[in-house]
Amino acid sequence: MTQKAQISEDCFIPMPLTASMKRIAQQFAREQPTPPRAQQVYLNTLAVSAVNNYLHILGVSTDLNASGSWNPSVRLGADVADLWLTGLGSIECRPVEPGALTCQIPPEVSFDRIGYIIVQIDQESEQANLVGFSEIPPTEGESLVFSQLRSLQELPTYLHQCRPVANLSQWFQGVFETGWQSVESLFDQDQTLLAFGFRDQPLGVVKRCKRIELGDNCETVILIAAITPDSDLKMHLMVKVSPIQGKTYLPPNLHLSLLDEQGGILRESKARDKNQTIQFMFRGEPGDHFSIEIALEDSSIIEDFVV
């Protein structure tokens, strides 16, 4: 082993492979159609469980049930080892064998991740060694090289700087990210009706709003998001910007843009004189990612969402 590899090994974070972790990994592996897929899912599950335990030690909130790696349909169709970090997004936990110095990243997880943690699975010693992390995947066709990974000591600071992601599907369970408030807490009854444009709300709709401050003069508007279940597992989505309590109109030239997961503009709209609201309505399905950008003059805010 090279000296550089030995230095990296000294920085590994060891986590035990508990009986509970192995039992869950075996359960997920038995669902797979072939032995190679079963082995990959087994290792993926151990890696995710080890990172989950480590992040709990750090005080980082996670949700295994919101992770693709804990979804039977996703596990069956893709090589995923993701862990959902509440309010932040998915981090990929890639398992490697002891002695490995690089790690390949499957194409299906080379996007839509806030980072990649490499986990060495040592089944003989019943231990998972967390090697390090990268914010981005390698260039297509290349591998992550361990000597170029960031130390896990930097992970808490990095996660603190990550842009939060609102998980809309969790809103149905009453789980809301920090900053998202009930509409009634920011609007009176008349403004609530104006903000949504209907008196009889659709059955099952969940709505939340967030204060957004823009520009040198701290112009404040309210971003409203609403999600309604549909019969074919898709969701009706609405995002809207309204003026704050006490104001009738939006600031002129306020821009609202709907972005795809790569940041490309899908739709955009601009407030003109005496616009009370601007909005987008569209449909999505679980797992879809999108962003909303609100811009005024040289100031802009981007809010990220996953259905």
C-alpha positions as CSV (number, residue, x, y, z in Angstrom):
1,M,0.0,0.0,0.0
2,T,1.3,3.4,-0.9
3,Q,2.2,6.0,1.7
4,K,-0.6,8.3,0.3
5,A,-3.1,5.5,0.8
6,Q,-1.8,4.8,4.3
7,I,-2.3,8.5,5.2
8,S,-5.9,8.4,4.0
9,E,-6.5,5.2,5.9
10,D,-5.5,6.9,9.1
11,C,-8.4,9.3,8.6
12,F,-11.0,6.6,8.2
13,I,-14.1,6.8,10.4
14,P,-14.9,3.2,11.7
15,M,-18.5,2.2,12.2
16,P,-19.6,-1.3,13.4
17,L,-21.7,-3.5,11.2
18,T,-24.4,-4.5,13.6
19,A,-26.7,-7.5,13.5
20,S,-29.6,-5.2,12.8
21,M,-27.9,-3.6,9.8
22,K,-27.0,-7.0,8.4
23,R,-30.5,-8.4,8.9
24,I,-32.0,-5.5,6.9
25,A,-29.3,-5.8,4.2
26,Q,-30.1,-9.5,3.8
27,Q,-33.8,-8.8,3.6
28,F,-33.3,-6.3,0.8
29,A,-30.8,-8.7,-1.0
30,R,-33.3,-11.5,-1.0
31,E,-35.7,-9.3,-3.2
32,Q,-33.2,-9.2,-6.1
33,P,-33.5,-11.5,-9.1
34,T,-29.8,-12.5,-9.5
35,P,-26.9,-13.2,-7.0
36,P,-24.8,-10.3,-8.3
37,R,-27.6,-7.9,-7.8
38,A,-28.3,-9.4,-4.4
39,Q,-24.7,-8.9,-3.4
40,Q,-24.6,-5.3,-4.6
41,V,-27.8,-4.4,-2.8
42,Y,-26.5,-6.1,0.4
43,L,-23.3,-3.9,0.3
44,N,-25.2,-0.8,-0.6
45,T,-27.6,-1.2,2.3
46,L,-24.7,-1.7,4.7
47,A,-23.0,1.4,3.4
48,V,-26.2,3.5,3.8
49,S,-26.8,2.2,7.3
50,A,-23.2,3.0,8.4
51,V,-23.4,6.5,7.1
52,N,-26.9,6.9,8.6
53,N,-25.5,6.0,12.0
54,Y,-22.5,8.3,11.6
55,L,-24.7,11.3,10.7
56,H,-26.9,10.6,13.7
57,I,-23.8,10.9,15.9
58,L,-23.1,14.3,14.2
59,G,-26.7,15.4,14.9
60,V,-27.6,15.4,11.2
61,S,-31.3,14.5,10.6
62,T,-31.9,11.7,8.1
63,D,-34.9,9.8,6.7
64,L,-34.2,6.3,5.5
65,N,-37.8,5.8,4.3
66,A,-37.5,8.8,2.0
67,S,-34.3,7.3,0.4
68,G,-34.4,5.5,-2.9
69,S,-32.2,2.8,-1.4
70,W,-35.1,1.9,1.0
71,N,-37.7,1.8,-1.8
72,P,-38.1,-1.7,-3.2
73,S,-39.0,-0.5,-6.7
74,V,-36.0,1.8,-6.9
75,R,-33.6,-0.9,-5.6
76,L,-34.9,-3.4,-8.2
77,G,-34.3,-1.1,-11.1
78,A,-31.2,0.9,-10.2
79,D,-27.8,0.6,-8.3
80,V,-28.6,3.2,-5.6
81,A,-27.1,3.7,-2.2
82,D,-28.6,7.0,-1.3
83,L,-29.6,8.5,2.1
84,W,-32.0,11.3,2.4
85,L,-30.8,14.2,4.6
86,T,-33.8,16.1,5.9
87,G,-34.1,19.5,4.3
88,L,-30.9,19.0,2.3
89,G,-31.3,16.2,-0.3
90,S,-29.7,12.8,-1.0
91,I,-26.1,11.8,-0.3
92,E,-24.8,8.7,-2.1
93,C,-23.0,6.1,0.1
94,R,-20.9,3.9,-2.2
95,P,-19.5,0.7,-0.8
96,V,-16.0,-0.5,-1.7
97,E,-13.9,-3.5,-0.8
98,P,-11.0,-3.3,1.7
99,G,-7.8,-2.1,0.0
100,A,-9.6,-0.3,-2.8
101,L,-8.1,3.1,-3.8
102,T,-10.8,4.2,-6.3
103,C,-14.6,3.9,-6.6
104,Q,-16.8,4.0,-9.7
105,I,-20.1,5.9,-9.5
106,P,-23.0,4.3,-11.4
107,P,-24.4,6.6,-14.1
108,E,-27.9,6.5,-12.5
109,V,-26.5,8.3,-9.4
110,S,-24.1,10.6,-11.1
111,F,-26.5,13.5,-10.7
112,D,-29.2,14.7,-8.2
113,R,-26.9,14.1,-5.2
114,I,-25.5,16.7,-2.7
115,G,-22.4,14.5,-2.3
116,Y,-20.8,11.1,-2.3
117,I,-19.4,9.3,0.7
118,I,-17.1,6.3,0.1
119,V,-17.6,3.4,2.6
120,Q,-15.2,0.5,2.9
121,I,-17.1,-2.6,3.9
122,D,-14.8,-5.0,5.9
123,Q,-17.1,-8.0,6.5
124,E,-14.4,-10.1,8.2
125,S,-13.9,-7.5,11.0
126,E,-17.7,-6.6,10.8
127,Q,-16.8,-2.9,10.3
128,A,-17.5,-0.2,7.8
129,N,-14.8,2.4,7.3
130,L,-16.0,5.8,6.1
131,V,-13.1,6.9,3.8
132,G,-14.0,10.4,2.7
133,F,-16.4,12.4,0.5
134,S,-16.7,14.3,-2.7
135,E,-19.2,17.1,-3.5
136,I,-19.4,16.0,-7.1
137,P,-19.2,12.8,-9.1
138,P,-16.2,12.0,-11.3
139,T,-16.1,12.8,-15.0
140,E,-18.0,10.2,-17.0
141,G,-15.9,7.1,-17.5
142,E,-13.6,8.0,-14.6
143,S,-13.5,7.0,-10.9
144,L,-13.3,8.8,-7.6
145,V,-9.7,8.6,-6.4
146,F,-9.5,8.2,-2.6
147,S,-6.4,10.5,-2.3
148,Q,-8.5,13.3,-3.8
149,L,-11.5,12.9,-1.4
150,R,-12.3,15.5,1.2
151,S,-11.9,14.5,4.9
152,L,-15.0,13.6,6.8
153,Q,-14.0,16.2,9.3
154,E,-15.1,18.8,6.7
155,L,-18.5,17.1,6.2
156,P,-20.5,19.0,8.9
157,T,-19.4,22.4,7.5
158,Y,-20.1,21.3,3.9
159,L,-23.6,20.1,4.8
160,H,-24.3,23.4,6.7
161,Q,-23.6,25.2,3.4
162,C,-25.8,23.0,1.2
163,R,-28.9,24.6,-0.2
164,P,-32.0,23.0,1.5
165,V,-34.4,20.8,-0.4
166,A,-38.1,20.7,0.4
167,N,-39.5,17.2,0.2
168,L,-43.1,17.7,-0.8
169,S,-44.2,14.1,-0.4
170,Q,-43.3,14.3,3.3
171,W,-45.6,17.3,3.7
172,F,-48.5,14.8,3.6
173,Q,-47.1,13.3,6.8
174,G,-46.9,16.7,8.4
175,V,-43.1,16.9,8.0
176,F,-42.1,20.4,6.9
177,E,-38.6,21.9,6.5
178,T,-37.4,24.9,8.5
179,G,-38.8,28.2,7.2
180,W,-42.0,26.7,5.7
181,Q,-45.0,28.0,7.6
182,S,-48.8,27.5,7.5
183,V,-50.5,30.0,5.1
184,E,-52.8,31.1,7.9
185,S,-49.7,32.2,9.9
186,L,-48.7,34.8,7.3
187,F,-52.1,35.8,5.7
188,D,-55.5,36.8,7.1
189,Q,-58.6,35.0,5.7
190,D,-59.1,37.4,2.8
191,Q,-55.5,37.3,1.7
192,T,-55.5,33.5,1.9
193,L,-58.4,33.3,-0.5
194,L,-56.6,35.8,-2.8
195,A,-53.4,33.8,-2.6
196,F,-55.0,30.6,-3.7
197,G,-57.7,31.9,-5.9
198,F,-60.4,29.4,-4.7
199,R,-62.7,29.0,-1.8
200,D,-63.2,25.3,-2.0
201,Q,-59.7,23.8,-1.9
202,P,-59.0,20.4,-3.6
203,L,-59.3,17.4,-1.4
204,G,-56.0,16.4,0.2
205,V,-54.2,19.6,-0.7
206,V,-51.2,20.5,1.5
207,K,-49.9,24.0,1.3
208,R,-47.1,25.9,2.9
209,C,-45.5,29.3,2.5
210,K,-42.1,31.0,3.1
211,R,-40.9,34.6,3.4
212,I,-38.4,35.6,0.7
213,E,-36.3,38.8,1.0
214,L,-34.7,40.3,-2.1
215,G,-32.6,43.2,-3.1
216,D,-30.8,45.9,-1.2
217,N,-34.1,47.3,0.1
218,C,-35.1,43.9,1.4
219,E,-38.3,43.6,-0.6
220,T,-40.3,40.8,1.0
221,V,-42.7,38.5,-0.9
222,I,-44.3,35.2,0.1
223,L,-43.5,32.0,-1.8
224,I,-46.4,29.6,-1.6
225,A,-46.2,25.9,-2.6
226,A,-49.2,23.5,-2.7
227,I,-49.3,19.8,-3.6
228,T,-52.4,17.7,-4.3
229,P,-52.5,13.9,-4.8
230,D,-53.8,12.6,-8.1
231,S,-55.4,9.2,-8.9
232,D,-52.5,7.9,-11.0
233,L,-49.8,8.5,-8.4
234,K,-48.9,11.8,-9.9
235,M,-49.2,15.1,-8.0
236,H,-50.7,18.5,-8.9
237,L,-48.3,21.2,-8.0
238,M,-48.7,24.9,-7.6
239,V,-46.0,27.5,-6.8
240,K,-47.0,31.1,-6.4
241,V,-45.5,34.4,-5.3
242,S,-47.8,36.9,-3.4
243,P,-47.2,40.2,-1.6
244,I,-46.8,40.2,2.1
245,Q,-49.6,41.1,4.5
246,G,-50.5,44.7,4.1
247,K,-49.4,45.1,0.5
248,T,-51.6,44.6,-2.5
249,Y,-49.2,44.2,-5.4
250,L,-45.9,42.5,-6.1
251,P,-42.8,44.6,-6.8
252,P,-42.7,45.4,-10.5
253,N,-40.2,43.3,-12.6
254,L,-40.1,40.5,-10.0
255,H,-39.2,37.4,-12.0
256,L,-40.4,33.8,-11.2
257,S,-38.7,30.9,-12.9
258,L,-39.3,27.1,-12.9
259,L,-36.1,25.3,-13.2
260,D,-35.3,21.6,-14.0
261,E,-32.8,19.6,-11.9
262,Q,-29.9,20.8,-14.1
263,G,-30.9,24.5,-13.6
264,G,-32.4,24.9,-17.1
265,I,-35.4,27.2,-17.3
266,L,-38.7,25.4,-18.0
267,R,-41.0,28.4,-17.5
268,E,-40.7,32.0,-16.4
269,S,-43.0,34.9,-15.6
270,K,-42.5,38.5,-14.7
271,A,-44.7,40.8,-12.4
272,R,-45.8,43.9,-14.1
273,D,-47.4,47.0,-12.5
274,K,-50.2,46.0,-10.2
275,N,-49.8,42.2,-10.4
276,Q,-51.2,40.6,-7.2
277,T,-49.7,37.2,-7.8
278,I,-47.7,35.2,-10.4
279,Q,-47.7,31.4,-10.4
280,F,-47.0,28.1,-12.1
281,M,-49.2,25.0,-12.1
282,F,-47.9,21.6,-13.3
283,R,-47.8,17.9,-12.5
284,G,-45.1,15.7,-11.1
285,E,-44.5,12.3,-9.7
286,P,-42.5,11.0,-6.7
287,G,-38.8,11.5,-7.2
288,D,-39.1,14.5,-9.5
289,H,-36.8,17.4,-8.7
290,F,-37.3,21.0,-9.6
291,S,-36.3,24.5,-8.4
292,I,-38.0,27.9,-8.2
293,E,-36.0,31.0,-8.7
294,I,-37.3,34.4,-7.6
295,A,-35.3,37.4,-8.8
296,L,-35.5,41.1,-8.4
297,E,-32.9,43.4,-9.9
298,D,-29.5,41.9,-9.1
299,S,-30.8,39.7,-6.2
300,S,-32.2,36.2,-6.6
301,I,-33.2,33.3,-4.4
302,I,-33.4,29.6,-5.5
303,E,-35.6,27.1,-3.6
304,D,-35.1,23.4,-4.3
305,F,-37.9,20.8,-4.2
306,V,-38.4,17.0,-4.6
307,V,-41.8,15.5,-5.1
